[in-house]
Amino acid sequence: MLILLTGKSNHDYIHNLTDHSIFTQLLASLEKLMITLRQKKQAATNLRKKAERQLQQVRSIERRSSSGLNSIDRKIESEKEDVTDVSGVLNQKTSQLESIERLVAAAHEHLNHEKEALGEAEQELEFAKNTEEEQSAKSRLNIIHDRIQELEFEIKNREKTAKKISEDVAKYNEIKSKISTTIQKQSKSKPTLRETMSTSHKAAEKFVRELEQKTRAEESAAKALEKATSNLQALLAKKRKVVKSKPSKKATRKKSKTPSKKATRKKSKTPSKKATRKKSKTPSKKATRKKSKTPSKKSRK
């Protein structure tokens, strides 16, 4: 019955069934493997992206720290230049102030001498014996008064200038102090930035190694997936080729089935009744009679 239906022996049919079962199992195994490999590749990709983000973060911190250090160095350098400039102006103002203070002190001393001379001139005028001595004392008093006025005016102006310069000196001293304080604060922040930069640099080196590992793992997973995909495509192509080359069920049935009933009957059936009768039957009565009967009357004659 098996040969009648398939046109193949039991051994061939069982072998085909076994091949089909193995093919189905292999296909299912490959599909399952591809799912696993896709998951592994996706996980490797996620880990690689995470390592990239971490590397970018620590490198960003390192860049900011380095930029901060450079900025602080530039600011400190600029502020040191400002301090130098301010110190120069301050020294100049201080020198001016000291010079004015010396002039004011000298003017005060001169003024004191003139006041003493004024007292002497007043006494000379008081004790003048004649008109000539009186005129001489008055003339001297006038000169001394003029000098005293000049000295007082000079002292007043110089003290005013000294006050302004003193204010400038105080202002520049304050500026210099603020700049120096800023430099100190910025200098104190440098070690922290250096430590941050060093830490982030070490972390960046670590994440670079991790990124390389994750990238290799991703590439390995991608290659494995590519190989599995190639194997699956080859297997599916083989399946299509086998299915295409395999005759259809109808054609197989037509080729493998036994002859039809009509053909079987025509070939296997015994001759028809008419043919049998014609071939096998004894001569007809007339023929028998003609052959077996005695000679006719004419022959008797």
Helices and strands as residue ranges (DSSP letters): H 2-6, H 10-126, H 131-245, H 249-256, H 261-268, H 273-280, H 285-292, H 297-300
